[in-house]
Amino acid sequence: MQRIRETRAKYPDLQIIGGNVATAAGARALAEAGCSAVKVGIGPGSICTTRIVTGVGVPQITAVADAVEALEGTGIPVIADGGIRFSGDIAKAIAAGASAVMVGSMLAGTEESPG
């Protein structure tokens, strides 16, 4: 958080995306530190093992909805990061309040992707 505050003080017009968080408190902390947007999602990605290794986690739609509620009225967008396996998952994230959705594995196997 200190690094975000320092960066915000030095570059007041810089767009800073902070994250990843999975709770309302985490989203609020990033906003208060000076983030322009907040990424939400810990463990829902296709290659992420955080939930398995730690034995704890927050379902992605719950995390997004909680962050959106916590940031209501601030104008700070929430970016859903992870857990997108099907096109319907994008719609669910947006319905939960996300302003944007990050997709990784959904595009990784396409003809246009490198490798």
C-alpha positions as CSV (number, residue, x, y, z in Angstrom):
1,M,0.0,0.0,0.0
2,Q,2.9,2.3,0.8
3,R,4.3,1.9,-2.8
4,I,0.8,2.8,-4.2
5,R,0.6,5.9,-2.0
6,E,4.2,7.0,-3.0
7,T,3.5,6.4,-6.7
8,R,0.2,8.3,-6.5
9,A,1.9,11.3,-4.8
10,K,4.7,11.4,-7.4
11,Y,2.4,10.8,-10.4
12,P,-1.1,12.2,-9.6
13,D,-2.5,11.6,-13.1
14,L,-1.1,8.0,-13.5
15,Q,-3.6,5.2,-13.9
16,I,-2.8,2.7,-11.2
17,I,-4.5,-0.7,-11.2
18,G,-4.1,-2.5,-7.9
19,G,-4.8,-6.0,-6.9
20,N,-5.5,-8.7,-6.7
21,V,-7.9,-8.8,-3.8
22,A,-10.9,-11.0,-2.9
23,T,-12.6,-9.0,-0.1
24,A,-14.4,-5.7,0.3
25,A,-11.8,-4.6,2.8
26,G,-9.0,-5.3,0.3
27,A,-10.8,-3.3,-2.4
28,R,-11.4,-0.4,0.0
29,A,-7.7,-0.4,1.1
30,L,-6.5,-0.2,-2.5
31,A,-8.9,2.6,-3.3
32,E,-7.8,4.5,-0.2
33,A,-4.2,4.1,-1.1
34,G,-4.9,5.7,-4.5
35,C,-5.7,3.1,-7.1
36,S,-7.6,4.1,-10.2
37,A,-9.0,0.5,-10.6
38,V,-9.1,-2.7,-8.6
39,K,-8.5,-6.2,-9.8
40,V,-10.5,-8.9,-8.0
41,G,-9.8,-12.6,-7.9
42,I,-7.5,-14.8,-5.9
43,G,-7.4,-18.4,-7.0
44,P,-10.0,-18.6,-9.7
45,G,-7.6,-18.7,-12.7
46,S,-7.1,-22.0,-14.6
47,I,-3.4,-22.3,-13.5
48,C,-3.7,-20.7,-10.1
49,T,-3.2,-23.1,-7.1
50,T,-3.6,-20.5,-4.3
51,R,-7.0,-21.9,-3.1
52,I,-5.7,-25.5,-3.2
53,V,-2.4,-24.8,-1.5
54,T,-3.9,-22.5,1.2
55,G,-7.2,-24.2,1.7
56,V,-9.1,-20.9,1.7
57,G,-10.6,-18.7,-0.9
58,V,-13.6,-16.6,-2.0
59,P,-15.8,-17.6,-5.0
60,Q,-15.1,-15.1,-7.8
61,I,-18.7,-13.8,-8.2
62,T,-18.9,-13.2,-4.5
63,A,-15.5,-11.4,-4.5
64,V,-16.5,-9.2,-7.4
65,A,-19.9,-8.3,-5.9
66,D,-18.4,-7.5,-2.5
67,A,-15.7,-5.3,-4.1
68,V,-18.3,-3.5,-6.2
69,E,-20.4,-2.8,-3.2
70,A,-17.4,-1.6,-1.2
71,L,-16.4,0.8,-3.9
72,E,-19.9,2.1,-4.7
73,G,-19.9,5.9,-5.3
74,T,-16.1,6.1,-5.7
75,G,-16.1,5.8,-9.5
76,I,-13.3,3.2,-9.2
77,P,-13.9,0.3,-11.6
78,V,-13.6,-3.3,-10.6
79,I,-11.8,-5.7,-13.0
80,A,-12.8,-9.4,-12.6
81,D,-9.5,-11.4,-13.0
82,G,-9.8,-15.1,-13.4
83,G,-12.4,-17.9,-13.4
84,I,-13.6,-17.2,-17.0
85,R,-14.0,-20.6,-18.7
86,F,-17.1,-19.9,-20.8
87,S,-18.6,-16.8,-22.4
88,G,-21.4,-17.0,-19.8
89,D,-18.8,-16.4,-17.1
90,I,-18.1,-13.0,-18.6
91,A,-21.8,-12.1,-18.4
92,K,-21.9,-13.3,-14.8
93,A,-18.9,-11.1,-13.8
94,I,-20.5,-8.0,-15.5
95,A,-23.8,-8.8,-13.8
96,A,-22.0,-8.9,-10.5
97,G,-20.8,-5.4,-11.2
98,A,-17.4,-5.7,-12.9
99,S,-16.5,-2.9,-15.3
100,A,-14.1,-5.2,-17.2
101,V,-13.2,-8.9,-17.3
102,M,-9.7,-10.4,-17.9
103,V,-9.6,-13.6,-19.8
104,G,-6.5,-15.8,-20.2
105,S,-7.0,-19.5,-20.9
106,M,-10.1,-18.7,-22.9
107,L,-7.9,-17.1,-25.5
108,A,-4.7,-19.0,-25.0
109,G,-5.7,-21.9,-27.3
110,T,-6.8,-19.8,-30.2
111,E,-5.1,-19.8,-33.5
112,E,-4.1,-16.1,-33.1
113,S,-2.3,-16.6,-29.8
114,P,1.5,-17.0,-29.9
115,G,3.1,-20.4,-29.1
